[in-house]
């Protein structure tokens, strides 16, 4: 490989990858107008994402048309990037819930979120690679996916909106780094383009990783007492 070819290769980093889908955004825009409702909804969502991600290592924020692709980075611990991503996703849902109580029904935001961790190619304002594709496959899971799964939960137990799914890699990290986090396996599924069966988890909102866990990690890394 020549030095020129080497220089042209993108940087490869391990990041938490989050795919956020705005539920029924196309239908809402068609019914109430892109300029009247749709555009402002996406701008509001982008603003809220920036707010919750600002201090949690948010590095990429790319529009996907009906939502956003995000990545989170932690220079000291790749695993903590996943914990931060989960915390950001739940704070985002909390803020959106409050916002929805203050706006008209057609302006309400409802989300589907999926979180994975893996190596990605860093492209300007974007990320590429199979781990990004896997995160998108997770986000695409719905009630209709469950009849083909192994050991699935009943389809009626799968929420329609405002939830967080994660890969088995992220579930393992949460069990180690945020043991108070509650997760529910929704079954083993085959994801398009990926071999074998993959267990997928729903992270439950009641006990999502609090920022106290993140502060404890930061304190331990810097030698600052955490109060435990």
C-alpha positions, 0 to 999 in steps of 0.5 A: 500500500502506498503512502498516498493510499494510506493517507486517503483511508478514513480514520477508524474509531470505536463509537456508540452508534445511535439511530433515531427514527421519527415515527410517522414523520412522512405521514405527518408532513403529508397531512399537515405540511412539511413547511408548517410542521415537518421541518420544524419537528426535525429542527426541534429534534435536532436541537434536543439531541444537541442539548442531551449529547453536548456533554456526553461525547456526541461526535456525529449528528447526521439527518437520515430524512426521517430521523438522525444518525448519532455517534458517541465517543469516549477517549478513555473507555469505548464501553462508557460511550455506550452507557453515555449513548443510552443515558442520552437517549432516555433524557431525549425521550424525557424531554420530548415527553415534556415538549409533547405536553406543551404543543399541539398533537400534530407537532408531537414527536415520537421516536424509535431508538436503537443503540449499538457499539462498534468500529466505524469509518469516520467520514465528514459529518457521517459514519460508515461501516457494517456496525452502522448498518447493524444499528439501522437494522436494529431500529427497523425491528417492529412487532412484525419482526417477532413471529420470525424470531426465536423465543420472542416476547408477545408482539403486543408487548413490543411498544409502538413508539418511544423506546430504546433497543440495543444490541447484545454487545451494548446489553453486555456493557450495561450489565457490567457498567450500569448494573442497575439498568433493566433490560428485556430480551425481545428474542433472537432475530435474523438481521438482513445482511448479517449471518446467524441469530442476534439477541436484541434487548429493550432497555427499560425506561424505569431504571436507565443508566443515570448520569451519576454512574457517568460521574462515578466513571469520570471521577474514578478515571481522574482520581476524584473521589466518587462519594461511595 
